[in-house]
Amino acid sequence: MLALTWLEVQEFESMCVRGLLIALSLSCLAACGGGSHSTPQNPVFTSAPVTAASQGASYAYAMGASDPSGGTVTFSLVTAPAGATLSGSTINWEPTATESRVSNSFTAKAATTSGGSAIQSWTVTPTGTVTVNRVDTNWTSSGPVQIPGPADQIPSALVPLPDGSLQLVSGTLASSGVYNIGQVPGGYYWLIRGSPGGLSLLPTGFWTNSSTIDLGRDTFGDPTQILNQVENTTLDFNLSGLDASATPGVVGFITDNPPFVPIYLTPIPGVTTLSSSVDVNSRFDWSTVHTAFLAQYEPVSLGSLNSLVLGPQLTLSNLALTSGTTNPISGTLAASPQNSLDLSIPGSQWASLFQNVAPGTATPAGSWFSIEAERYVIGVNAKPQTFAPSSNLFLVQPALADGLPVTFGSCPGLPFFIPVAVQPPVLTDQAFGTLQYGDPFPANWTRNLAFCQSVRVPFQVGSHSFPISLNYGLTVDPAHPTLAPLAGPVVNPMIDGSSLFTTTSVNNTVVTLNWSTPSGRSPYGYTAYVFKVIPTGNGFELVGVGNYSTAQSSMTLPPLMGGNTYIFVIITEVDGIANIQTSPYRSQLPTGYATVMSAQVTINAGAARPQLRGDPKEWQRFLHPKGERYRITAGQE
């Protein structure tokens, strides 16, 4: 055991006291800020970030910061878009296409030599180029062919700016079928298809925030050339192989060129041959017709539905027709392989659609039922254009009262004004039985079954009331023929807070339409057709001034004109693949639509109009388009 003397103990205690005093002294110095070590002060940014940028243009932000302690400040980038660099205190960047029209985050750090630091964060949304591809896929007997859009129908962008003004940005032709619209800010804008001053009579807009948009669609048939003058062309038919029925129906001559309207011939009952000559006056060049289909359509009735079904058929290939001369058309039709369909229609579900769709009561008027083969089209749906002429290759089509087929079109392309009331309406659940029809065409072609119904609603102009037709329909694969409606009409449509079903006036040329989402399958979008109402002596004209589509349940329209009266037709649209913002015309079954029509809305003379920026001449053409005209007089449907 260690033994200490009294003197050693005293010395040890003295050392401990001195150590304690030293420790207390150091603690006091630290607490009182004494000594040579101090907390560094943070730098202060003296520059504001640059937030304006453009695609493909140099962006530069020279940062500045000061150190309250008088030291030196250095900078570093914590976060930045790809391609941004820091040289000394300056950030350099050239926004790419993918970085434009979207928000890009920056974070910079300032640090002092004494250890202080500060952070500055900001975002930059560069203006950028919107690229529009308008190349149709045209399905032909030799396969799909890409057809670029017209060089003189250049799209533009209508951009709402933060100050409430509207900027019309014109596009340019970049290459065949490709158009660029430069310097478009980020966020949503109206893409205006075609140019208001070009061949497009009606401004067509899509509410989108996309920088790349496909305006192409799938079509079928060889392109048709236009002659310099009208030619009289004779088709001399000598056919055999027809069904010798007491009610032989009609024989159709249907080309693979959609502009050529089908020619229908009436066979003699009980005879298997047909000889007839038909004169056609047209500017269409018959030499562009390489394939035609001869088809005998025979009458069949199922309950209230009177139809023409395909019987014997013949496909004519490698035709060599000449405009202005007599062209022999001969051949023997052969029996078509048979197909069948168990047809049931839940009419009560359709009847429930027709409530609250217009200012007045909707009265069911009729229906349409058809099946067609989309010739050469594989895997997609050749989306029809509204009011386009028909050249459908029907397997089943509705028959008129005189037993002839309908030649004006088919119901998917006719949402309003032209009734599809060929057959009686179907308002109760009905099982019509089994329908047999011929189908000799390749199995991989797209087939579609269309069912539509029309209603009439009263439209009051002055002292006259006129019936206006609204249509509701769907198109499905006949292999899955569920004919319940896919689309419902919008619910409670409003304009600037007032019901669209009530005659009203507004003091603003920029109006907002909104509605509640309908029940049923989720729509891919809604389209509002805008018509100016012009009263005439014994009727009125409806002049189309624009149609605009959105995927949302509201839209603020481009400016209308003060002193004019308008109506709005709003279509709910369902489609298997179409996308309003990126590819509005690419289609796949099933499709469907439902319609509402507004009361008359007057824009008061002198109503407020936002500042309009852009080319004044383009604005004039935009505000005064050469819209389609629909003239209705007393006593006319």
Secondary structure, DSSP 4 states (H G I P E B T S, - for coil): -----HHHHHHHHHHHHHHHHHHHHHHHHHHTT-SS--PPPPPEE-SPPP---BTTS-EEEE--EE-TTS--EEEEEEE--TT-EEETTEEEE---TTTTTS-EEEEEEEEETTS-EEEEEEEE--BEEEEEE-EEEEEETTEEEEEEPPTT---EEEEE-TTS-EEEEE-EEEETTEEEEEEEPSS-EEEEES-TTSS-SS-EEEEE--SEEE---EEES----EEEEEEEEEEEEEEE-----SS--EEEEEESSTTSPPEEE-PPTT-S-EEEEEEEEEEE-GGG---EEEEEEEEEEETTEEEEEEEEEEEE-S----TTSEEEEEEE-BPPPEEEEEEEEEHHHHHGGGSSSSSS--EEEEEEEEEEEETT--SSB-PPPTTPPP--EEEEEEB-TTSPBP-S--GGG--BSS--TTB----SEEEEEEEEEE--S-TTSEEEEEEEEEEEEEEEETTEEEEEEEEEEEEE-TTS---S-S----EEEEETTEETTS-EEEEESS-EEEEEPPSSSPPSEEEEEEEEEEE-SSEEEEEEEEEEEESSSEEEPPP--TT-EEEEEEEEEE-SS-BTTTBTT-B-S-EEEEEEE---EEEEEEEE---EEE-HHHHHHHHS----EEEEETT--
